[in-house]
Amino acid sequence: DALQEYLAVRRALGFKMERDERLLPDFISYLELRGAPAVTTALALEWAKQPPDGHPAWWAQRLGVVRGFAKHLQAFDARTEVPPPELLPHCTRRATPYLYSPRDIETLMEAARNLRLPLRAATYTTLIGLLAVTGMRTGEAIRLDRQDVDWTHGLLIIRNSKFGKSREVPLHDSTVEALRRYERFRDRHICRPRVPGFLLSTAGTRLIYKNVHRTFLDLVRHAGLQRRSAH
């Protein structure tokens, strides 16, 4: 019951809690198996360090999940012990962000124009340009439907995005014209699309995120862009 309440509270604050929902029932079962009436640091550490040959980063993540739950429980049960962060320290090396210059974006779009299939080239050129000028997430661009482009007011409507929210993105006139050119080109190549998506694959279907990711990495290599760190 406490777990369900904890998940509900955190989700109301915007957290997805997918990992917590997956791991914490196993932790609760572990406590029950050991006959523990409350969370203790010792048992949390024992559970977190499974499997014994696991990576220290995985152990630290497991203990972090317990720590969040224990903080919630401690407000209602004074017997609850909250494991300190220094028990399983693990420093994750974050990637150094790559800030794209206007020249980088032009080079990427030029690489996209050279993709073998004409519609694929047009789609990826449009996608990269759209991401650059709007700041949209890749998934949001992929999910765009034809009805989400408001030609009259020069807007994109982003529906049910992060935290289930929607928003409107105003477009510059040059962006509207670029989308119009893509629309005409797309419709000449795909007479009967299988989905209402705005950006289409050569099969007339919606773009798939993992394929977009893989293609983008190929374009980065062709453009000669160099990452800023080892990650």
C-alpha positions in Angstrom: 0.0 0.0 0.0 2.8 2.4 0.9 4.5 1.6 -2.4 1.4 2.5 -4.4 1.0 5.7 -2.5 4.6 6.6 -3.1 4.4 6.0 -6.9 1.1 8.0 -7.1 2.7 11.0 -5.3 5.8 11.0 -7.4 3.9 10.6 -10.7 1.7 13.5 -9.7 4.9 15.5 -9.6 5.7 14.4 -13.2 8.1 11.5 -12.6 7.5 8.3 -14.6 8.7 6.0 -11.9 9.1 3.0 -14.3 12.2 1.7 -12.8 10.9 2.1 -9.2 7.7 0.3 -10.1 9.7 -2.6 -11.5 12.3 -2.9 -8.7 10.6 -1.9 -5.5 8.1 -4.9 -5.3 11.2 -7.2 -5.4 12.7 -5.2 -2.6 9.5 -5.5 -0.5 9.5 -9.2 -1.1 13.1 -9.4 0.1 12.2 -7.6 3.3 9.3 -9.9 3.9 11.5 -12.9 3.2 13.9 -11.7 5.9 11.1 -11.0 8.3 11.9 -7.3 8.5 9.1 -5.0 9.8 10.7 -1.9 8.3 13.4 -0.8 5.9 16.9 -1.0 7.3 20.2 0.2 5.8 21.8 -3.2 6.1 19.0 -5.0 4.2 18.8 -2.3 1.6 22.5 -2.7 1.0 22.2 -6.5 0.8 19.4 -6.3 -1.7 21.0 -3.5 -3.8 24.2 -5.5 -4.3 22.5 -8.2 -6.3 23.5 -9.9 -8.5 26.9 -10.3 -6.7 28.7 -9.9 -10.0 26.7 -6.9 -11.1 28.2 -3.6 -12.1 28.7 -1.0 -9.3 26.6 1.5 -11.3 23.7 -0.9 -11.3 24.1 -1.5 -7.5 24.1 2.3 -7.0 20.9 2.7 -9.0 19.1 0.0 -7.1 20.1 1.6 -3.8 19.0 5.0 -5.1 15.6 3.5 -5.8 15.3 2.2 -2.3 16.6 5.5 -0.8 13.7 7.5 -2.5 11.1 5.1 -1.2 12.7 5.0 2.3 12.5 8.9 2.5 8.8 8.6 1.8 8.3 5.9 4.4 10.2 7.6 7.1 7.6 10.4 7.2 5.1 7.8 8.4 7.2 5.2 10.1 10.1 6.4 12.4 11.7 2.9 12.3 12.6 3.4 8.6 16.3 3.9 7.9 17.3 5.9 4.9 20.6 4.5 3.3 23.2 7.3 3.0 24.4 8.2 -0.6 28.0 7.4 0.2 27.3 3.7 0.8 27.6 2.8 -2.9 29.1 5.8 -4.5 29.3 5.8 -8.3 30.1 8.8 -10.4 28.4 8.6 -13.8 30.4 10.4 -16.5 28.0 12.5 -18.4 28.6 13.3 -22.1 29.8 16.7 -23.0 26.9 18.4 -24.9 27.5 19.2 -28.5 26.3 22.7 -29.5 25.5 22.8 -33.2 26.6 25.9 -35.0 24.6 27.2 -38.0 27.3 25.8 -40.2 27.0 22.4 -38.6 23.3 22.3 -39.3 23.8 23.3 -42.9 26.4 20.5 -43.3 24.0 18.0 -41.7 21.2 19.0 -44.0 23.5 18.8 -47.0 24.4 15.3 -46.0 20.7 14.5 -45.7 20.0 15.8 -49.2 22.6 13.2 -50.5 20.7 10.2 -49.1 20.0 7.7 -51.9 16.2 7.8 -52.1 14.6 11.2 -53.0 11.8 11.0 -50.4 14.1 9.8 -47.7 16.5 12.7 -48.5 13.6 15.2 -48.4 12.2 13.8 -45.1 15.5 13.9 -43.2 16.5 17.3 -44.6 13.1 18.6 -43.4 13.3 16.8 -40.0 16.8 18.2 -39.2 15.8 21.7 -40.2 12.6 21.5 -38.2 14.4 20.4 -35.1 16.9 23.1 -35.4 14.5 26.0 -35.8 11.8 24.9 -33.3 13.7 23.0 -30.5 11.2 20.2 -30.8 12.0 16.7 -29.5 12.7 14.1 -32.1 9.7 12.0 -30.9 7.4 15.1 -31.2 8.4 15.6 -34.8 7.9 12.0 -35.7 4.4 12.0 -34.1 3.3 15.1 -36.1 0.2 14.5 -38.1 -1.0 16.5 -41.2 -3.7 18.1 -39.1 -1.1 19.4 -36.6 0.3 21.9 -39.1 -1.8 25.0 -39.0 -1.0 26.7 -42.3 -3.3 29.6 -41.7 -1.6 30.8 -38.5 1.9 29.3 -39.1 1.8 27.0 -36.1 2.6 23.4 -35.2 0.4 21.7 -32.6 2.4 19.3 -30.4 -0.1 16.9 -28.8 0.3 14.9 -25.6 4.0 15.4 -25.2 6.1 15.3 -22.0 3.9 14.9 -18.9 0.9 14.6 -21.3 0.9 18.3 -22.1 0.2 19.9 -25.5 1.5 23.2 -26.9 1.7 25.4 -30.0 5.0 26.2 -31.7 5.0 29.4 -33.9 6.9 29.1 -37.2 8.9 31.6 -39.2 7.5 32.2 -42.7 10.6 30.6 -44.2 9.9 27.4 -42.2 6.2 27.4 -43.3 7.4 27.6 -46.9 9.9 24.8 -46.4 7.2 22.6 -44.9 5.0 23.4 -47.9 7.7 22.3 -50.3 8.1 19.1 -48.4 4.4 18.5 -48.4 4.1 18.8 -52.1 7.2 16.6 -52.7 5.9 14.0 -50.3 2.5 13.8 -51.8 3.9 13.4 -55.3 5.9 10.3 -54.1 3.3 8.8 -51.7 -0.2 8.9 -53.2 -1.8 6.7 -50.5 0.0 7.0 -47.2 -0.7 4.4 -44.6 -0.7 6.8 -41.7 -1.7 10.5 -41.2 1.8 11.4 -40.3 3.4 14.6 -41.7 6.9 13.2 -42.0 6.8 9.9 -43.9 9.1 7.0 -44.7 9.5 5.7 -48.3 6.9 3.1 -47.4 4.3 5.7 -46.5 4.6 5.0 -42.8 5.6 7.0 -39.8 9.3 7.3 -39.0 10.6 4.9 -36.4 12.7 6.5 -33.7 15.5 3.9 -33.7 15.8 4.3 -37.5 16.0 8.1 -37.2 18.7 7.8 -34.5 20.7 5.4 -36.6 20.4 7.6 -39.7 21.2 10.7 -37.8 24.5 9.1 -36.6 25.3 8.2 -40.2 24.7 11.8 -41.2 26.9 13.1 -38.4 29.7 10.9 -39.6 29.3 12.0 -43.2 29.2 15.6 -42.1 32.5 15.1 -40.3 31.2 16.4 -36.9 33.4 15.3 -33.9 32.0 14.5 -30.5 33.2 16.6 -27.5 33.9 13.7 -25.1 34.4 9.9 -25.1 30.6 9.3 -24.3 
